[in-house]
Amino acid sequence: MNGLDALLNRMVGLLGPDGKGEALIAGFMRLPLRDKLALMVKFGRGLWVARKFDTRGLIEAGPGIRIIKRNGEIHMTRLCRLQENVHIAVVGKRQKAVLRLGYDVGIAARTRINVGLSVSIGSGCRIGWDCDIMDGSFHRILWLDRPPNPVFEPVVIEDKVWIGSRTIVLQGVTIGANSVIGAGSVVTKDIPPNVFAAGCPARVIREIAGWDPRAYPEDEPEAASR
C-alpha cells in the first residue's frame, strides 16, 4: 500500500494544515475498496488536468475534461471536483482572463465555463450538469438609443451557491451566498444571498435558510453515532 500512503500524504499536503485534509482522508478510508480505487483514478487524472492551473491543489477529475488557456490564469483553493466532459476556456483578448475557484467547488458533467475577463466561483459551490457560465457575449449589439454594452463583465458566484442543471449565467451577474438557482434558469441580473431563484429570466421566488449538499444526511455514519 506504499502507493496509497504516498497519495494520501500528497492529499493532506495539498489541502493544508487546517484539518480539511485529515477529514477528507477519514472519509476516503471509510469507502469500500472499489470506491477507493475509483477515486484514486480520478485524483490521478486530476494531476494531468492540474497542469493548466496556476495554483496547486487537488482535483477530482472525470474523463474528457477540456481546458483551453490563452492569456489567462486559473486559480483554485486546494480542492475542486470536475465531472466528465467539463469544458473550461480562459482566453483573454485585450486583457488577461482569470478564473478563480474556491475550496471544494463541484462542477458537474458537460458544463461549460467561458472566461474572457473574470469569473469567480466561491467555496462550496455546486454547479449542475449542462450549465453555461460566461462573462461575455463575444459580440456587440448596436442599440438605437444607447451605446453598446461592454463585451465582457465579471461574473461572481459567492460561497455555497447551488446552480441547477441546464442553467445559463450571463455576464455581469453576481449570485449571493447560500442561494439556489432552479434548473433551466437564465440568470441575467444579480441574485441576492439566501434565496431560491428560478425562471427565464431568473427572479427571486422566496427566501431560504440555505441548502444541504447531502441528499440523505441521516444515512451517513456520523449521523448514526450521534
URPE-V14880 format. One record per run of one state. SS is the DSSP state (2 for helix, 1 for strand, 0 for the rest). FROM is the first residue (numbers start at 1). TO is the last residue. If there is no record, write none. Layout:
ss=SS from=FROM to=TO
ss=SS from=FROM to=TO
This chain:
ss=0 from=1 to=1
ss=2 from=2 to=15
ss=0 from=16 to=19
ss=2 from=20 to=29
ss=0 from=30 to=32
ss=2 from=33 to=52
ss=0 from=53 to=56
ss=1 from=57 to=61
ss=0 from=62 to=65
ss=1 from=66 to=70
ss=0 from=71 to=71
ss=1 from=72 to=76
ss=0 from=77 to=77
ss=1 from=78 to=82
ss=0 from=83 to=86
ss=1 from=87 to=91
ss=0 from=92 to=96
ss=1 from=97 to=101
ss=0 from=102 to=104
ss=1 from=105 to=107
ss=0 from=108 to=111
ss=1 from=112 to=115
ss=0 from=116 to=117
ss=1 from=118 to=121
ss=0 from=122 to=125
ss=1 from=126 to=127
ss=0 from=128 to=131
ss=1 from=132 to=134
ss=0 from=135 to=135
ss=1 from=136 to=136
ss=0 from=137 to=151
ss=1 from=152 to=152
ss=0 from=153 to=154
ss=1 from=155 to=157
ss=0 from=158 to=161
ss=1 from=162 to=163
ss=0 from=164 to=167
ss=1 from=168 to=169
ss=0 from=170 to=173
ss=1 from=174 to=175
ss=0 from=176 to=179
ss=1 from=180 to=181
ss=0 from=182 to=185
ss=1 from=186 to=187
ss=0 from=188 to=190
ss=1 from=191 to=191
ss=0 from=192 to=194
ss=1 from=195 to=200
ss=0 from=201 to=201
ss=1 from=202 to=207
ss=0 from=208 to=216
ss=2 from=217 to=219
ss=0 from=220 to=220
ss=2 from=221 to=224
ss=0 from=225 to=226
